[in-house]
């Protein structure tokens, strides 16, 4: 399946230094037209195709840092994964 992992690293109390998202394709088949959106109103980022057992790291743009969820779609929207923060 399609796995979404949120990785947050911080220094000090309450401060977030970096946020990264790791998308993994755990399928034997290629996922086509993969897109990522940070929150309902975030800009849709086109990732492209992900081969079998591949992964990619993504960092949200500054304006999208306060996202509440990540929406990942693949195969022309036929596959969707939502991960809440």
PDB file of N, CA, C and O in Angstrom:
ATOM      1  N   UNK A   1       0.806  -1.180   0.000  1.00  0.00           N
ATOM      2  CA  UNK A   1       0.000   0.000   0.000  1.00  0.00           C
ATOM      3  C   UNK A   1       0.849   1.243   0.000  1.00  0.00           C
ATOM      4  O   UNK A   1       2.072   1.185  -0.132  1.00  0.00           O
ATOM      5  N   UNK A   2       0.209   2.328   0.145  1.00  0.00           N
ATOM      6  CA  UNK A   2       0.834   3.647   0.176  1.00  0.00           C
ATOM      7  C   UNK A   2       0.950   4.079   1.629  1.00  0.00           C
ATOM      8  O   UNK A   2      -0.054   4.158   2.337  1.00  0.00           O
ATOM      9  N   UNK A   3       2.163   4.358   2.075  1.00  0.00           N
ATOM     10  CA  UNK A   3       2.400   4.729   3.464  1.00  0.00           C
ATOM     11  C   UNK A   3       2.870   6.180   3.543  1.00  0.00           C
ATOM     12  O   UNK A   3       3.717   6.604   2.757  1.00  0.00           O
ATOM     13  N   UNK A   4       2.318   6.942   4.496  1.00  0.00           N
ATOM     14  CA  UNK A   4       2.707   8.326   4.726  1.00  0.00           C
ATOM     15  C   UNK A   4       3.207   8.464   6.148  1.00  0.00           C
ATOM     16  O   UNK A   4       2.512   8.092   7.093  1.00  0.00           O
ATOM     17  N   UNK A   5       4.417   8.999   6.305  1.00  0.00           N
ATOM     18  CA  UNK A   5       5.020   9.171   7.622  1.00  0.00           C
ATOM     19  C   UNK A   5       5.413  10.636   7.805  1.00  0.00           C
ATOM     20  O   UNK A   5       6.058  11.226   6.939  1.00  0.00           O
ATOM     21  N   UNK A   6       5.016  11.214   8.939  1.00  0.00           N
ATOM     22  CA  UNK A   6       5.377  12.593   9.271  1.00  0.00           C
ATOM     23  C   UNK A   6       6.580  12.548  10.205  1.00  0.00           C
ATOM     24  O   UNK A   6       6.545  11.891  11.246  1.00  0.00           O
ATOM     25  N   UNK A   7       7.646  13.251   9.827  1.00  0.00           N
ATOM     26  CA  UNK A   7       8.866  13.280  10.632  1.00  0.00           C
ATOM     27  C   UNK A   7       9.100  14.724  11.071  1.00  0.00           C
ATOM     28  O   UNK A   7       9.342  15.600  10.241  1.00  0.00           O
ATOM     29  N   UNK A   8       9.025  14.966  12.378  1.00  0.00           N
ATOM     30  CA  UNK A   8       9.245  16.309  12.938  1.00  0.00           C
ATOM     31  C   UNK A   8      10.469  16.274  13.832  1.00  0.00           C
ATOM     32  O   UNK A   8      10.601  15.411  14.700  1.00  0.00           O
ATOM     33  N   UNK A   9      11.350  17.216  13.609  1.00  0.00           N
ATOM     34  CA  UNK A   9      12.530  17.348  14.467  1.00  0.00           C
ATOM     35  C   UNK A   9      12.509  18.745  15.053  1.00  0.00           C
ATOM     36  O   UNK A   9      12.270  19.727  14.351  1.00  0.00           O
ATOM     37  N   UNK A  10      12.764  18.821  16.357  1.00  0.00           N
ATOM     38  CA  UNK A  10      12.703  20.126  17.004  1.00  0.00           C
ATOM     39  C   UNK A  10      13.892  20.324  17.938  1.00  0.00           C
ATOM     40  O   UNK A  10      14.545  19.375  18.371  1.00  0.00           O
ATOM     41  N   UNK A  11      14.138  21.581  18.225  1.00  0.00           N
ATOM     42  CA  UNK A  11      15.142  21.965  19.223  1.00  0.00           C
ATOM     43  C   UNK A  11      14.435  22.860  20.217  1.00  0.00           C
ATOM     44  O   UNK A  11      13.777  23.825  19.829  1.00  0.00           O
ATOM     45  N   UNK A  12      14.563  22.556  21.463  1.00  0.00           N
ATOM     46  CA  UNK A  12      13.900  23.369  22.473  1.00  0.00           C
ATOM     47  C   UNK A  12      12.455  22.970  22.643  1.00  0.00           C
ATOM     48  O   UNK A  12      11.944  22.103  21.934  1.00  0.00           O
ATOM     49  N   UNK A  13      11.804  23.610  23.588  1.00  0.00           N
ATOM     50  CA  UNK A  13      10.423  23.289  23.917  1.00  0.00           C
ATOM     51  C   UNK A  13       9.485  24.034  22.978  1.00  0.00           C
ATOM     52  O   UNK A  13       9.519  25.262  22.901  1.00  0.00           O
ATOM     53  N   UNK A  14       8.647  23.288  22.266  1.00  0.00           N
ATOM     54  CA  UNK A  14       7.604  23.879  21.446  1.00  0.00           C
ATOM     55  C   UNK A  14       8.044  24.453  20.117  1.00  0.00           C
ATOM     56  O   UNK A  14       7.212  25.022  19.410  1.00  0.00           O
ATOM     57  N   UNK A  15       9.305  24.336  19.738  1.00  0.00           N
ATOM     58  CA  UNK A  15       9.747  24.869  18.457  1.00  0.00           C
ATOM     59  C   UNK A  15      10.026  23.733  17.478  1.00  0.00           C
ATOM     60  O   UNK A  15      10.736  22.781  17.800  1.00  0.00           O
ATOM     61  N   UNK A  16       9.467  23.847  16.300  1.00  0.00           N
ATOM     62  CA  UNK A  16       9.694  22.842  15.268  1.00  0.00           C
ATOM     63  C   UNK A  16      10.730  23.399  14.300  1.00  0.00           C
ATOM     64  O   UNK A  16      10.542  24.472  13.728  1.00  0.00           O
ATOM     65  N   UNK A  17      11.802  22.679  14.125  1.00  0.00           N
ATOM     66  CA  UNK A  17      12.854  23.095  13.208  1.00  0.00           C
ATOM     67  C   UNK A  17      12.580  22.600  11.788  1.00  0.00           C
ATOM     68  O   UNK A  17      12.662  23.373  10.833  1.00  0.00           O
ATOM     69  N   UNK A  18      12.259  21.327  11.652  1.00  0.00           N
ATOM     70  CA  UNK A  18      12.020  20.763  10.331  1.00  0.00           C
ATOM     71  C   UNK A  18      10.830  19.808  10.350  1.00  0.00           C
ATOM     72  O   UNK A  18      10.574  19.124  11.342  1.00  0.00           O
ATOM     73  N   UNK A  19      10.123  19.780   9.246  1.00  0.00           N
ATOM     74  CA  UNK A  19       9.052  18.811   9.039  1.00  0.00           C
ATOM     75  C   UNK A  19       9.310  18.177   7.684  1.00  0.00           C
ATOM     76  O   UNK A  19       9.466  18.870   6.679  1.00  0.00           O
ATOM     77  N   UNK A  20       9.354  16.869   7.670  1.00  0.00           N
ATOM     78  CA  UNK A  20       9.511  16.132   6.429  1.00  0.00           C
ATOM     79  C   UNK A  20       8.430  15.070   6.354  1.00  0.00           C
ATOM     80  O   UNK A  20       7.961  14.559   7.371  1.00  0.00           O
ATOM     81  N   UNK A  21       8.051  14.752   5.138  1.00  0.00           N
ATOM     82  CA  UNK A  21       7.054  13.721   4.905  1.00  0.00           C
ATOM     83  C   UNK A  21       7.714  12.635   4.066  1.00  0.00           C
ATOM     84  O   UNK A  21       8.322  12.918   3.033  1.00  0.00           O
ATOM     85  N   UNK A  22       7.591  11.403   4.514  1.00  0.00           N
ATOM     86  CA  UNK A  22       8.125  10.281   3.754  1.00  0.00           C
ATOM     87  C   UNK A  22       6.967   9.493   3.176  1.00  0.00           C
ATOM     88  O   UNK A  22       6.146   8.943   3.910  1.00  0.00           O
ATOM     89  N   UNK A  23       6.907   9.442   1.841  1.00  0.00           N
ATOM     90  CA  UNK A  23       5.908   8.635   1.146  1.00  0.00           C
ATOM     91  C   UNK A  23       6.579   7.357   0.690  1.00  0.00           C
ATOM     92  O   UNK A  23       7.668   7.396   0.117  1.00  0.00           O
ATOM     93  N   UNK A  24       5.942   6.226   0.938  1.00  0.00           N
ATOM     94  CA  UNK A  24       6.494   4.938   0.534  1.00  0.00           C
ATOM     95  C   UNK A  24       5.455   4.148  -0.251  1.00  0.00           C
ATOM     96  O   UNK A  24       4.285   4.075   0.126  1.00  0.00           O
ATOM     97  N   UNK A  25       5.907   3.567  -1.337  1.00  0.00           N
ATOM     98  CA  UNK A  25       5.070   2.673  -2.129  1.00  0.00           C
ATOM     99  C   UNK A  25       5.462   1.256  -1.760  1.00  0.00           C
ATOM    100  O   UNK A  25       6.531   0.786  -2.150  1.00  0.00           O
ATOM    101  N   UNK A  26       4.616   0.573  -1.017  1.00  0.00           N
ATOM    102  CA  UNK A  26       4.897  -0.788  -0.568  1.00  0.00           C
ATOM    103  C   UNK A  26       4.240  -1.831  -1.468  1.00  0.00           C
ATOM    104  O   UNK A  26       3.999  -2.961  -1.045  1.00  0.00           O
ATOM    105  N   UNK A  27       3.953  -1.446  -2.706  1.00  0.00           N
ATOM    106  CA  UNK A  27       3.296  -2.332  -3.667  1.00  0.00           C
ATOM    107  C   UNK A  27       4.305  -2.939  -4.632  1.00  0.00           C
ATOM    108  O   UNK A  27       5.426  -2.447  -4.768  1.00  0.00           O
ATOM    109  N   UNK A  28       3.898  -4.004  -5.293  1.00  0.00           N
ATOM    110  CA  UNK A  28       4.688  -4.594  -6.368  1.00  0.00           C
ATOM    111  C   UNK A  28       4.476  -3.838  -7.678  1.00  0.00           C
ATOM    112  O   UNK A  28       5.160  -4.106  -8.667  1.00  0.00           O
ATOM    113  N   UNK A  29       3.534  -2.897  -7.690  1.00  0.00           N
ATOM    114  CA  UNK A  29       3.204  -2.153  -8.906  1.00  0.00           C
ATOM    115  C   UNK A  29       3.565  -0.687  -8.749  1.00  0.00           C
ATOM    116  O   UNK A  29       3.604  -0.164  -7.636  1.00  0.00           O
ATOM    117  N   UNK A  30       3.829  -0.027  -9.868  1.00  0.00           N
ATOM    118  CA  UNK A  30       4.127   1.402  -9.884  1.00  0.00           C
ATOM    119  C   UNK A  30       2.863   2.199  -9.593  1.00  0.00           C
ATOM    120  O   UNK A  30       1.789   1.870 -10.095  1.00  0.00           O
ATOM    121  N   UNK A  31       2.990   3.247  -8.780  1.00  0.00           N
ATOM    122  CA  UNK A  31       1.900   4.196  -8.548  1.00  0.00           C
ATOM    123  C   UNK A  31       2.102   5.360  -9.513  1.00  0.00           C
ATOM    124  O   UNK A  31       3.188   5.937  -9.583  1.00  0.00           O
ATOM    125  N   UNK A  32       1.059   5.698 -10.249  1.00  0.00           N
ATOM    126  CA  UNK A  32       1.141   6.768 -11.241  1.00  0.00           C
ATOM    127  C   UNK A  32       0.472   8.038 -10.728  1.00  0.00           C
ATOM    128  O   UNK A  32      -0.454   7.990  -9.920  1.00  0.00           O
ATOM    129  N   UNK A  33       0.960   9.168 -11.214  1.00  0.00           N
ATOM    130  CA  UNK A  33       0.349  10.474 -10.925  1.00  0.00           C
ATOM    131  C   UNK A  33       0.165  10.715  -9.433  1.00  0.00           C
ATOM    132  O   UNK A  33      -0.931  11.072  -9.000  1.00  0.00           O
ATOM    133  N   UNK A  34       1.210  10.526  -8.645  1.00  0.00           N
ATOM    134  CA  UNK A  34       1.148  10.727  -7.195  1.00  0.00           C
ATOM    135  C   UNK A  34       1.160  12.235  -6.903  1.00  0.00           C
ATOM    136  O   UNK A  34       2.003  12.974  -7.412  1.00  0.00           O
ATOM    137  N   UNK A  35       0.205  12.673  -6.071  1.00  0.00           N
ATOM    138  CA  UNK A  35       0.147  14.073  -5.639  1.00  0.00           C
ATOM    139  C   UNK A  35       0.053  14.132  -4.122  1.00  0.00           C
ATOM    140  O   UNK A  35      -0.435  13.205  -3.476  1.00  0.00           O
ATOM    141  N   UNK A  36       0.531  15.245  -3.565  1.00  0.00           N
ATOM    142  CA  UNK A  36       0.493  15.482  -2.125  1.00  0.00           C
ATOM    143  C   UNK A  36      -0.108  16.855  -1.893  1.00  0.00           C
ATOM    144  O   UNK A  36       0.219  17.809  -2.598  1.00  0.00           O
ATOM    145  N   UNK A  37      -0.994  16.957  -0.896  1.00  0.00           N
ATOM    146  CA  UNK A  37      -1.602  18.229  -0.521  1.00  0.00           C
ATOM    147  C   UNK A  37      -1.561  18.351   0.992  1.00  0.00           C
ATOM    148  O   UNK A  37      -1.978  17.440   1.708  1.00  0.00           O
ATOM    149  N   UNK A  38      -1.055  19.481   1.479  1.00  0.00           N
ATOM    150  CA  UNK A  38      -0.962  19.734   2.917  1.00  0.00           C
ATOM    151  C   UNK A  38      -2.186  20.521   3.353  1.00  0.00           C
ATOM    152  O   UNK A  38      -2.230  21.740   3.191  1.00  0.00           O
ATOM    153  N   UNK A  39      -3.184  19.830   3.906  1.00  0.00           N
ATOM    154  CA  UNK A  39      -4.445  20.451   4.308  1.00  0.00           C
ATOM    155  C   UNK A  39      -5.381  20.596   3.126  1.00  0.00           C
ATOM    156  O   UNK A  39      -4.970  20.477   1.972  1.00  0.00           O
ATOM    157  N   UNK A  40      -6.648  20.856   3.428  1.00  0.00           N
ATOM    158  CA  UNK A  40      -7.675  20.981   2.377  1.00  0.00           C
ATOM    159  C   UNK A  40      -7.392  22.126   1.406  1.00  0.00           C
ATOM    160  O   UNK A  40      -7.733  22.040   0.226  1.00  0.00           O
ATOM    161  N   UNK A  41      -6.768  23.198   1.900  1.00  0.00           N
ATOM    162  CA  UNK A  41      -6.549  24.386   1.067  1.00  0.00           C
ATOM    163  C   UNK A  41      -5.110  24.537   0.603  1.00  0.00           C
ATOM    164  O   UNK A  41      -4.765  25.534  -0.031  1.00  0.00           O
ATOM    165  N   UNK A  42      -4.266  23.555   0.912  1.00  0.00           N
ATOM    166  CA  UNK A  42      -2.865  23.619   0.506  1.00  0.00           C
ATOM    167  C   UNK A  42      -2.691  23.413  -0.990  1.00  0.00           C
ATOM    168  O   UNK A  42      -3.563  22.870  -1.667  1.00  0.00           O
ATOM    169  N   UNK A  43      -1.553  23.856  -1.485  1.00  0.00           N
ATOM    170  CA  UNK A  43      -1.232  23.689  -2.897  1.00  0.00           C
ATOM    171  C   UNK A  43      -0.966  22.215  -3.175  1.00  0.00           C
ATOM    172  O   UNK A  43      -0.314  21.544  -2.375  1.00  0.00           O
ATOM    173  N   UNK A  44      -1.460  21.706  -4.293  1.00  0.00           N
ATOM    174  CA  UNK A  44      -1.235  20.311  -4.674  1.00  0.00           C
ATOM    175  C   UNK A  44       0.136  20.211  -5.334  1.00  0.00           C
ATOM    176  O   UNK A  44       0.422  20.904  -6.311  1.00  0.00           O
ATOM    177  N   UNK A  45       0.980  19.333  -4.782  1.00  0.00           N
ATOM    178  CA  UNK A  45       2.319  19.110  -5.322  1.00  0.00           C
ATOM    179  C   UNK A  45       2.328  17.802  -6.096  1.00  0.00           C
ATOM    180  O   UNK A  45       1.911  16.762  -5.585  1.00  0.00           O
ATOM    181  N   UNK A  46       2.805  17.863  -7.329  1.00  0.00           N
ATOM    182  CA  UNK A  46       2.866  16.677  -8.173  1.00  0.00           C
ATOM    183  C   UNK A  46       4.185  15.948  -7.929  1.00  0.00           C
ATOM    184  O   UNK A  46       5.255  16.523  -8.129  1.00  0.00           O
ATOM    185  N   UNK A  47       4.118  14.701  -7.503  1.00  0.00           N
ATOM    186  CA  UNK A  47       5.303  13.893  -7.249  1.00  0.00           C
ATOM    187  C   UNK A  47       5.656  13.074  -8.486  1.00  0.00           C
ATOM    188  O   UNK A  47       6.830  12.788  -8.722  1.00  0.00           O
ATOM    189  N   UNK A  48       4.666  12.699  -9.268  1.00  0.00           N
ATOM    190  CA  UNK A  48       4.899  11.880 -10.461  1.00  0.00           C
ATOM    191  C   UNK A  48       4.677  10.419 -10.153  1.00  0.00           C
ATOM    192  O   UNK A  48       3.796  10.078  -9.364  1.00  0.00           O
ATOM    193  N   UNK A  49       5.465   9.547 -10.766  1.00  0.00           N
ATOM    194  CA  UNK A  49       5.323   8.107 -10.588  1.00  0.00           C
ATOM    195  C   UNK A  49       6.275   7.604  -9.513  1.00  0.00           C
ATOM    196  O   UNK A  49       7.382   8.120  -9.359  1.00  0.00           O
ATOM    197  N   UNK A  50       5.837   6.592  -8.772  1.00  0.00           N
ATOM    198  CA  UNK A  50       6.675   5.945  -7.763  1.00  0.00           C
ATOM    199  C   UNK A  50       6.725   4.454  -8.076  1.00  0.00           C
ATOM    200  O   UNK A  50       5.696   3.780  -8.111  1.00  0.00           O
ATOM    201  N   UNK A  51       7.928   3.952  -8.302  1.00  0.00           N
ATOM    202  CA  UNK A  51       8.114   2.549  -8.618  1.00  0.00           C
ATOM    203  C   UNK A  51       7.855   1.665  -7.411  1.00  0.00           C
ATOM    204  O   UNK A  51       7.685   2.157  -6.295  1.00  0.00           O
ATOM    205  N   UNK A  52       7.826   0.344  -7.640  1.00  0.00           N
ATOM    206  CA  UNK A  52       7.611  -0.607  -6.544  1.00  0.00           C
ATOM    207  C   UNK A  52       8.644  -0.442  -5.436  1.00  0.00           C
ATOM    208  O   UNK A  52       9.838  -0.306  -5.704  1.00  0.00           O
ATOM    209  N   UNK A  53       8.182  -0.454  -4.206  1.00  0.00           N
ATOM    210  CA  UNK A  53       9.023  -0.385  -3.006  1.00  0.00           C
ATOM    211  C   UNK A  53       9.951   0.826  -2.994  1.00  0.00           C
ATOM    212  O   UNK A  53      11.081   0.749  -2.513  1.00  0.00           O
ATOM    213  N   UNK A  54       9.464   1.943  -3.527  1.00  0.00           N
ATOM    214  CA  UNK A  54      10.249   3.177  -3.516  1.00  0.00           C
ATOM    215  C   UNK A  54       9.707   4.120  -2.451  1.00  0.00           C
ATOM    216  O   UNK A  54       8.610   3.926  -1.927  1.00  0.00           O
ATOM    217  N   UNK A  55      10.494   5.141  -2.143  1.00  0.00           N
ATOM    218  CA  UNK A  55      10.033   6.167  -1.209  1.00  0.00           C
ATOM    219  C   UNK A  55      10.606   7.507  -1.642  1.00  0.00           C
ATOM    220  O   UNK A  55      11.596   7.578  -2.370  1.00  0.00           O
ATOM    221  N   UNK A  56       9.955   8.570  -1.174  1.00  0.00           N
ATOM    222  CA  UNK A  56      10.372   9.927  -1.495  1.00  0.00           C
ATOM    223  C   UNK A  56      10.137  10.800  -0.265  1.00  0.00           C
ATOM    224  O   UNK A  56       9.167  10.609   0.468  1.00  0.00           O
ATOM    225  N   UNK A  57      11.034  11.756  -0.049  1.00  0.00           N
ATOM    226  CA  UNK A  57      10.900  12.701   1.063  1.00  0.00           C
ATOM    227  C   UNK A  57      10.407  14.037   0.503  1.00  0.00           C
ATOM    228  O   UNK A  57      10.865  14.487  -0.548  1.00  0.00           O
ATOM    229  N   UNK A  58       9.475  14.660   1.214  1.00  0.00           N
ATOM    230  CA  UNK A  58       8.888  15.936   0.803  1.00  0.00           C
ATOM    231  C   UNK A  58       8.885  16.864   2.004  1.00  0.00           C
ATOM    232  O   UNK A  58       8.633  16.435   3.130  1.00  0.00           O
ATOM    233  N   UNK A  59       9.168  18.135   1.761  1.00  0.00           N
ATOM    234  CA  UNK A  59       9.077  19.152   2.804  1.00  0.00           C
ATOM    235  C   UNK A  59       8.007  20.157   2.380  1.00  0.00           C
ATOM    236  O   UNK A  59       8.059  20.666   1.260  1.00  0.00           O
ATOM    237  N   UNK A  60       7.043  20.452   3.244  1.00  0.00           N
ATOM    238  CA  UNK A  60       6.013  21.425   2.873  1.00  0.00           C
ATOM    239  C   UNK A  60       6.602  22.827   2.716  1.00  0.00           C
ATOM    240  O   UNK A  60       7.606  23.167   3.341  1.00  0.00           O
ATOM    241  N   UNK A  61       5.967  23.618   1.884  1.00  0.00           N
ATOM    242  CA  UNK A  61       6.362  25.012   1.741  1.00  0.00           C
ATOM    243  C   UNK A  61       6.038  25.750   3.036  1.00  0.00           C
ATOM    244  O   UNK A  61       5.208  25.296   3.824  1.00  0.00           O
ATOM    245  N   UNK A  62       6.687  26.874   3.251  1.00  0.00           N
ATOM    246  CA  UNK A  62       6.515  27.647   4.491  1.00  0.00           C
ATOM    247  C   UNK A  62       5.047  27.963   4.745  1.00  0.00           C
ATOM    248  O   UNK A  62       4.590  27.870   5.884  1.00  0.00           O
ATOM    249  N   UNK A  63       4.304  28.332   3.716  1.00  0.00           N
ATOM    250  CA  UNK A  63       2.887  28.695   3.892  1.00  0.00           C
ATOM    251  C   UNK A  63       2.013  27.502   4.264  1.00  0.00           C
ATOM    252  O   UNK A  63       0.891  27.681   4.736  1.00  0.00           O
ATOM    253  N   UNK A  64       2.518  26.284   4.054  1.00  0.00           N
ATOM    254  CA  UNK A  64       1.750  25.073   4.357  1.00  0.00           C
ATOM    255  C   UNK A  64       2.210  24.376   5.638  1.00  0.00           C
ATOM    256  O   UNK A  64       1.759  23.266   5.920  1.00  0.00           O
ATOM    257  N   UNK A  65       3.091  24.995   6.413  1.00  0.00           N
ATOM    258  CA  UNK A  65       3.668  24.347   7.603  1.00  0.00           C
ATOM    259  C   UNK A  65       2.649  24.021   8.691  1.00  0.00           C
ATOM    260  O   UNK A  65       2.866  23.084   9.459  1.00  0.00           O
ATOM    261  N   UNK A  66       1.570  24.746   8.779  1.00  0.00           N
ATOM    262  CA  UNK A  66       0.576  24.523   9.834  1.00  0.00           C
ATOM    263  C   UNK A  66      -0.544  23.590   9.389  1.00  0.00           C
ATOM    264  O   UNK A  66      -1.685  23.742   9.824  1.00  0.00           O
ATOM    265  N   UNK A  67      -0.232  22.632   8.531  1.00  0.00           N
ATOM    266  CA  UNK A  67      -1.242  21.720   8.000  1.00  0.00           C
ATOM    267  C   UNK A  67      -1.810  20.823   9.103  1.00  0.00           C
ATOM    268  O   UNK A  67      -1.129  20.507  10.078  1.00  0.00           O
ATOM    269  N   UNK A  68      -3.068  20.420   8.929  1.00  0.00           N
ATOM    270  CA  UNK A  68      -3.718  19.517   9.881  1.00  0.00           C
ATOM    271  C   UNK A  68      -3.736  18.080   9.384  1.00  0.00           C
ATOM    272  O   UNK A  68      -3.888  17.142  10.166  1.00  0.00           O
ATOM    273  N   UNK A  69      -3.579  17.917   8.064  1.00  0.00           N
ATOM    274  CA  UNK A  69      -3.552  16.583   7.477  1.00  0.00           C
ATOM    275  C   UNK A  69      -2.831  16.626   6.136  1.00  0.00           C
ATOM    276  O   UNK A  69      -2.659  17.683   5.530  1.00  0.00           O
ATOM    277  N   UNK A  70      -2.417  15.451   5.695  1.00  0.00           N
ATOM    278  CA  UNK A  70      -1.772  15.291   4.404  1.00  0.00           C
ATOM    279  C   UNK A  70      -2.671  14.408   3.560  1.00  0.00           C
ATOM    280  O   UNK A  70      -3.095  13.337   3.995  1.00  0.00           O
ATOM    281  N   UNK A  71      -2.958  14.863   2.351  1.00  0.00           N
ATOM    282  CA  UNK A  71      -3.792  14.102   1.426  1.00  0.00           C
ATOM    283  C   UNK A  71      -2.902  13.646   0.273  1.00  0.00           C
ATOM    284  O   UNK A  71      -2.359  14.470  -0.462  1.00  0.00           O
ATOM    285  N   UNK A  72      -2.756  12.336   0.121  1.00  0.00           N
ATOM    286  CA  UNK A  72      -1.934  11.772  -0.947  1.00  0.00           C
ATOM    287  C   UNK A  72      -2.858  11.000  -1.882  1.00  0.00           C
ATOM    288  O   UNK A  72      -3.656  10.171  -1.443  1.00  0.00           O
ATOM    289  N   UNK A  73      -2.737  11.282  -3.173  1.00  0.00           N
ATOM    290  CA  UNK A  73      -3.544  10.573  -4.167  1.00  0.00           C
ATOM    291  C   UNK A  73      -2.625   9.965  -5.217  1.00  0.00           C
ATOM    292  O   UNK A  73      -1.538  10.477  -5.482  1.00  0.00           O
ATOM    293  N   UNK A  74      -3.079   8.863  -5.811  1.00  0.00           N
ATOM    294  CA  UNK A  74      -2.315   8.192  -6.862  1.00  0.00           C
ATOM    295  C   UNK A  74      -3.277   7.547  -7.854  1.00  0.00           C
ATOM    296  O   UNK A  74      -4.472   7.414  -7.588  1.00  0.00           O
ATOM    297  N   UNK A  75      -2.737   7.153  -8.993  1.00  0.00           N
ATOM    298  CA  UNK A  75      -3.505   6.467 -10.038  1.00  0.00           C
ATOM    299  C   UNK A  75      -4.754   7.256 -10.418  1.00  0.00           C
ATOM    300  O   UNK A  75      -5.868   6.732 -10.421  1.00  0.00           O
ATOM    301  N   UNK A  76      -4.536   8.539 -10.742  1.00  0.00           N
ATOM    302  CA  UNK A  76      -5.627   9.432 -11.154  1.00  0.00           C
ATOM    303  C   UNK A  76      -6.729   9.535 -10.108  1.00  0.00           C
ATOM    304  O   UNK A  76      -7.909   9.603 -10.451  1.00  0.00           O
ATOM    305  N   UNK A  77      -6.346   9.546  -8.830  1.00  0.00           N
ATOM    306  CA  UNK A  77      -7.304   9.709  -7.739  1.00  0.00           C
ATOM    307  C   UNK A  77      -7.997   8.431  -7.297  1.00  0.00           C
ATOM    308  O   UNK A  77      -8.817   8.465  -6.380  1.00  0.00           O
ATOM    309  N   UNK A  78      -7.689   7.311  -7.925  1.00  0.00           N
ATOM    310  CA  UNK A  78      -8.320   6.041  -7.549  1.00  0.00           C
ATOM    311  C   UNK A  78      -7.818   5.532  -6.207  1.00  0.00           C
ATOM    312  O   UNK A  78      -8.511   4.772  -5.531  1.00  0.00           O
ATOM    313  N   UNK A  79      -6.614   5.949  -5.816  1.00  0.00           N
ATOM    314  CA  UNK A  79      -6.052   5.573  -4.527  1.00  0.00           C
ATOM    315  C   UNK A  79      -5.840   6.850  -3.733  1.00  0.00           C
ATOM    316  O   UNK A  79      -5.261   7.811  -4.241  1.00  0.00           O
ATOM    317  N   UNK A  80      -6.308   6.866  -2.485  1.00  0.00           N
ATOM    318  CA  UNK A  80      -6.170   8.053  -1.646  1.00  0.00           C
ATOM    319  C   UNK A  80      -5.794   7.636  -0.232  1.00  0.00           C
ATOM    320  O   UNK A  80      -6.302   6.652   0.305  1.00  0.00           O
ATOM    321  N   UNK A  81      -4.884   8.416   0.358  1.00  0.00           N
ATOM    322  CA  UNK A  81      -4.464   8.182   1.737  1.00  0.00           C
ATOM    323  C   UNK A  81      -4.490   9.521   2.455  1.00  0.00           C
ATOM    324  O   UNK A  81      -3.987  10.519   1.939  1.00  0.00           O
ATOM    325  N   UNK A  82      -5.077   9.542   3.645  1.00  0.00           N
ATOM    326  CA  UNK A  82      -5.122  10.769   4.459  1.00  0.00           C
ATOM    327  C   UNK A  82      -4.450  10.468   5.787  1.00  0.00           C
ATOM    328  O   UNK A  82      -4.793   9.504   6.471  1.00  0.00           O
ATOM    329  N   UNK A  83      -3.488  11.311   6.139  1.00  0.00           N
ATOM    330  CA  UNK A  83      -2.761  11.158   7.419  1.00  0.00           C
ATOM    331  C   UNK A  83      -2.951  12.437   8.214  1.00  0.00           C
ATOM    332  O   UNK A  83      -2.609  13.520   7.740  1.00  0.00           O
ATOM    333  N   UNK A  84      -3.502  12.319   9.439  1.00  0.00           N
ATOM    334  CA  UNK A  84      -3.719  13.484  10.281  1.00  0.00           C
ATOM    335  C   UNK A  84      -2.485  13.742  11.131  1.00  0.00           C
ATOM    336  O   UNK A  84      -1.779  12.817  11.533  1.00  0.00           O
ATOM    337  N   UNK A  85      -2.249  14.993  11.388  1.00  0.00           N
ATOM    338  CA  UNK A  85      -1.080  15.417  12.166  1.00  0.00           C
ATOM    339  C   UNK A  85      -1.418  15.452  13.625  1.00  0.00           C
ATOM    340  O   UNK A  85      -0.566  15.785  14.448  1.00  0.00           O
TER     341      UNK A  85
END
